[in-house]
Amino acid sequence: MTLIATRNPSDCILELKNPDEGLYTTNHVFEPEFHQEKYVSACTSVAEIKGAFRIGDSKSLAREIGRGIQPEYADDENDPESLKFEGMIDGGGEILADPDHVLNVCALTSACVRFGFIDTGLARSVSRKFYERVKHRAAVKKNDVLVNSTGDGTIGRVAVYDFDFPSVVDGHVAILRFKDPTLAWYIAAYLLSNNGQLQLYRYINGSSGQVEIYPQDIERVWVKPANPEVMKDVGEKLRKAAARHRQFAQSMQKALAAISNEELAV
């Protein structure tokens, strides 16, 4: 059944922080999700809470929200043996260390950003030279919040980068870097909640699979306030849950490597 909503003209206009992304300083919004009550109320219900804040609060962000860049891959997609990067879980289930910084660098696509965790098993690689050239825009740091900002089926997925090895993200992933790591993990958890997902979906643009959320619209999302102890507890629970995926992937690879061992006793 079609959902019908009536809005005042003033409620159909968004101020554009970056006119280059929307051509104008204001924009009329005709996307149905922007006006449907379940998405609108997801925003207004939180905005009315004392102490609520928007993600784009300049006091909490370490830099402006932005997307990565299309990588120049160093590996051959048709040759798995060519894929090798620092931090990768190898065929034996060991994590590749690179103290001399000679290995390629991890390249995360939107497929790697899952619902709450990052799957580096789906990553590709870029050269160190490419990484140095684009790191000002596309490199991610530990505790960065990553949001899939394009594509049907992947848009709105959120995870926190919790690794010490370098990585870049492609142009489909938005990077949210906060000054406070505790706040970063809490906001990531909030974006994964039902209310957070509804707010993100309110700002989706496009149709027929060509959908996206602009960085300036991610900034509009309202976050429910919480005291520092609650923020820390929520963030730690998400961190531990995400770490278990990495541990699972490593243990699984070790099990498979053991099966492949030619000296396996029979």
N, C-alpha and C positions, 0 to 999 in steps of 0.2 A: 504494500500500500504506500502511495506517495505521501511523504511528510510535507505539510504546508506550514510555512512560517511567514508572518507579517512583521516587517521591521521598518522603523523610521529611516528616512534617507541618510541621516547622520550616523546611523548604526551600520551603514554599508560602506563606510570609508575607513581606510587604514592609512596612518601616516607612514611614509617610507623613509627609513633611516638612511638607506643608500639608494638614491634615485637611479643610479646606473643599473640596478637590478630590476627596477620596475618602470623605468623610463620617466616617471613623474614623482613629485614629492608626496602626492596622495594617490590612492588607488581605490577604485570602486570594486568591491568584492561581490561576485555573483556565484561563487562556488556554493552548492547546496549545504555542505557540511558546516560552513561558516555561520549559517542562519538557523540550522535545526536546533531545537531546544536542548537536546541532550548534550550537544557540544557547547552551546552557549552557556548553559548552566554549570558545566564543568569548570568554566573559567570564572564566572561571576560568583559561584558559591565559595571559591577559595579567595577571590579578591576581597570579599567582604570580611574575611577573618582578620582580626587584629594581628599585625606582625607579618602578614603574608607579603611575599616579595616576588618580583619577576626575575627570571633567569638573567635578563639583560642588565640587571643592576650593575652599574659600572664599578661599584665598590667591591663586588665579589669576584668579578672576572679579572683574570690576569692579562687577557688580551681579547680583542674582538672575536666573536664567533666567526669561523670561516671554514671553507671546505678545502680538501686536499687538491691534488692535481693528477692528471692522467699520467701514470708511470711509464717510463721507458724500460720495459722488462729486460732483465739480464738473462733469464732462463728461457728455454725453449718449451713451450706448452706441450709439445708432442714428445718431449724427451724428459721423463721424470728424473733421470740421473743428472740433468743439468741444474736441478733445483737444489741449492744449498745456500743457507744464510745463517748469520749469527742468531742464536736462540732457537733454531729449528730443532724439532725432535727427529733424530735420524732413524734409520731402519732398525737400529738395535735398541731404540728407546732411550738413547742418551741425548742430552741437550748439547748442541754444538756451541762450544765456547770459542771466542776469537780475541784473545788478549793482544794480538798484533794488528787487529783491525784490517785483515786482508780478505775476509769473506764478504759476500754480498750482503745487502740489507733487506730485511723483511718488508714486503709490500702488501698491505692489507686492503682488500676490496670489501665492498658491502656484504659479500657472501661470508666474510670472516666475522662480521659483527652480528652475533646471535642475540637472542633475547636474554641479556644479562651476563654474557661471557663472550670472550674472543676465541675463535678457533683458528690458531695459527697453522693447523693442518691444511687449511684451504688457501693459505697465503702464497704469493709468488715472491720474486726478488728483483731488486734493482742494484745497480753498481754503486760503489762508494762515491764515485764521482758524481753520479746523478743525485745521490742523497745529499751531498754537500751543496749542490746547486739549488735544490728545492727545499731544504730543511727549514728555512725561515717561514715557509707557508705550509708544507705538507708533513713535516716531521711531527711525531707524537711523543709525549713524555709520560712518565709514570704518573698515574692519577688523572690523566686526561679523560674526559667523558666523550665517547664517540656515539654519534647519532646517524643512522642511515637516513639520508634526506632525499633520496629519489627511489623510484621503482616500486611497482605493485608487488606486494608480497614481502618486500624487505624494508619498505619505508617505516620509520618509527621504531625500529629495533635499536636498543641502547645497551652499551657495555662500557666498562672502564678499562683503560689500558693499565695493566698491573705488572708490567715486565720491565727489566732493567736494560734490555738490549734495544738498539735503535730500530725504528720502523717509520714508514711513510704510509699515508692513506690516499686513496684515489679521490677523484672529484665527486663521488657519490656519498662521501662520508663527511659530516660536519664535526669539527673539533671544538669542544667546550673546555677551556682551561681555567680553572679557578685558583685563587690564591690559597685557599684552605682545602687540603685534601679531604678532611672530614666532610666538609660541605659538598665537595665533588661527589663522593660516594653516596651521600644522602640524596642529592638531586638526581643522580642516576637511578637510584631505587624509586624515587618519586615518579620519574618519567616512565618507569616500567609499571607503575600502578595503574589501576583502571582510570583514575582521574587524569593522570599524566598522559596516558595514551589518547584519551578523548580530546584533551587539549591540543596535542600534536596533530591529531586528525582534523581538528577544526581548521587548521591552517594549510591543509593540503591544497595544492594548485594542480590543475590539469585533469586529463581524463584519458581513457583508453590505454591504460598502462603507462602513459607518459606523465607520471605524477611526481611532485617534488614539494619539499618544504624549504623555503628560503631561510638562511641563517638569521635574518632579521625577524622572522616569524617565530623561530625557536626562542628568541629573546623575549617574546611576548608571554610565554607560558608562566602562569602563576604557580608558586610553590607554597605548600602549607608549612607554616612555621613549626618549629619544634625546639625544645631546649637542647643544649649541647650534648647531654648524656644520651638522649633519645637519638639524636643525629648520629652519634658515634656508634651506638648499638645497631641501628639499622644498617649503616654503612659496613660495619664489620661482618654482619650476617651475609650481606651481598658479596663482600670480598671473599669470605670463606667458601661460599657456594660456587663462585666463579673459579676459585683455585682448585676445587675438586674436579672440575672439567679437565684442567691441565694435567692434574695427577692421573686421572682416568686415561687420558690419551697416551701419556707416557707409559703407564702400566700395561695398557693394551698393546702398545707397540713392542714392549719387551716380551709379552706372551707370544705374540706372532713371530718374533725373531727366534724364540726358543723352539717353536714348531718347525721353523725353517732350518734349524741347525742340522747339518748333515750327520753329526755325531750323536744325534738323538737316539737313546737306547730303545730298543724294541723287544 
